[in-house]
């Protein structure tokens, strides 16, 4: 009897030990499986910041936000612009634009800079934009050269001609040195035209009219090219005030710009000598320059009429020949 009980006890212990071994084996298997899954699962740290390189790469892939069009009465600077060119295309005096924008150094303007090109308080709703010219393709700061009295440097614009026989594209070419003659005493005539939007009565800038070498073409020639002889008198087409006299605007040679009122200005290019200076009041028919061939391959006068900075056909404003 004692032996039988001992055998039963041993069997129960064996079964208990076997059961424990099974439980342990299952537990080990489960742990191993869990460990395998943990080792294979990718780890993503969502709380850590992006590395500098990754952030830079993501930033570089984002497109630049385009700037909207400037509001009326303002102009956004493009590569190659200078204050002279901006003033010419908007029918203003470059010194006025510098004052309206509090430019400490008018020789330095920045690409994408927003400039006021209309007087404060002006009715900008009726303004028409100036003509667009092909800018010089360079980035960063835009320098217009030193702004000196009368014969200062000025804007540089660039455009290519389609063929050699075509009229020149104004705004290109090397600069030249002006020979300024002391101004002659002005005739006792009315002062410069008042600043208003009224019409201006224009006369031919050379007399006799001379031969028309090239007529107005909005895409290629912003005015008239009039042939003549060296030293021939170039006359103001209407009363006004000289807002520029110099040789800084490439492709125009020795240039005079006269502002007649708030709407109209005229330009006289390729002169041999200038007989007025910036700020002078001139009268219709007054001699302002001598015809020449500065920045040109022949003697001629390039004459422009601009309405609110936009070139218009002078033939529609001048009296019949």
DAJO-V904052 format. One line per field, one symbol per residue. phi: phi as a letter, one per 30 degrees, with the letter a starting at -180 (. if undefined). psi: psi as a letter, one per 30 degrees, with the letter a starting at -180 (. if undefined). burial: # if it has 24 or more other C-alpha atoms within 12 Angstrom, else .. Layout:
# DAJO-V904052
phi: ???
psi: ???
burial: ???
This chain:
# DAJO-V904052
phi: .dddddddddddddddddddddddddddddddddddddddddcccdcddddedddddddddddddddddddeibbcdcejdbdddddddcibddddddddchddbddbbceidccdbbeeiddddcdcdddccddddbcidcccidccdicddadbcbacddadddddcdjbjddbcdccceddedddbededddbcddcccbddbbdeidddbcdbecbbdacccdaceiddccddadlbdcablbddejcidbbbcccadccbbbbciddbccbbejddbceiddcacdabdhbcadacccbcbchicdbdeddcdded
psi: eeeeeeeeeeeeeeeeeeeeeeeeeeeeeeeeeeeeeeefkkkjjffklkleeeeeeeeffkkkjkklkllkglkkklkflleeeeeefghlkfeeeeefghjejffjlkkgkkkkgkkkfljfegkkllkkljlkilabkkkglkjlkdhllaljlkkkkelffllkjkglllllkkjkkkklkkkillalkljlgllkjklkfkklflkjeklkjffejgbkjklalkfkkklkflkakkfkjahfjkffbjkkkkkeafekllkjlglekkgllkfkkllkfkkflkkahkhlglklkjkkkkjhfkkljffffllk.
burial: .......................................................................###########################..#....######.#######.......##########.....####.#..##########.......##############...........##......########.##.#####..###########.################################################.#################.##################.#....
